[in-house]
Amino acid sequence: MIDADDRRLIAAAASAAEQAYCPYSHYPVGAALEADDGAVFT
């Protein structure tokens, strides 16, 4: 099951993909990482 924390990371990665710069491949990619202290990095 996907819990609330996973959904938060998925949403952060999707947001990063929307802002991706990909003029040649036209294939936006986003990633999100949660640190031990709960901080999310994209």
Phi, psi and omega per residue, in radians:
M1 nan 2.580 3.071
I2 -1.643 2.090 -3.129
D3 -1.621 -3.123 -3.059
A4 -1.087 -0.655 3.127
D5 -1.132 -0.720 3.101
D6 -1.118 -0.721 3.127
R7 -1.091 -0.645 3.113
R8 -1.122 -0.731 3.120
L9 -1.189 -0.688 3.108
I10 -1.094 -0.746 3.125
A11 -1.124 -0.689 3.121
A12 -1.144 -0.709 3.114
A13 -1.165 -0.692 3.109
A14 -1.119 -0.692 3.101
S15 -1.128 -0.709 3.102
A16 -1.120 -0.667 3.129
A17 -1.139 -0.608 3.115
E18 -1.140 -0.455 -3.115
Q19 -1.747 0.099 -3.077
A20 -1.166 2.495 3.089
Y21 -1.762 1.913 -3.079
C22 -2.508 1.165 -3.050
P23 -1.196 -0.385 -3.077
Y24 -1.738 -0.808 -3.096
S25 -1.454 -0.445 -3.065
H26 0.976 0.577 -3.113
Y27 -2.203 1.552 -3.099
P28 -1.217 2.407 3.138
V29 -2.271 2.432 3.064
G30 -2.326 2.614 3.118
A31 -2.469 2.633 3.095
A32 -2.412 2.463 -3.132
L33 -2.274 2.345 3.085
E34 -1.853 2.169 3.125
A35 -1.394 2.930 3.136
D36 -1.008 -0.538 -3.125
D37 -1.495 0.046 3.097
G38 1.652 -0.111 3.112
A39 -1.182 2.448 3.137
V40 -1.912 2.259 3.121
F41 -2.015 2.373 3.106
T42 -2.166 nan nan
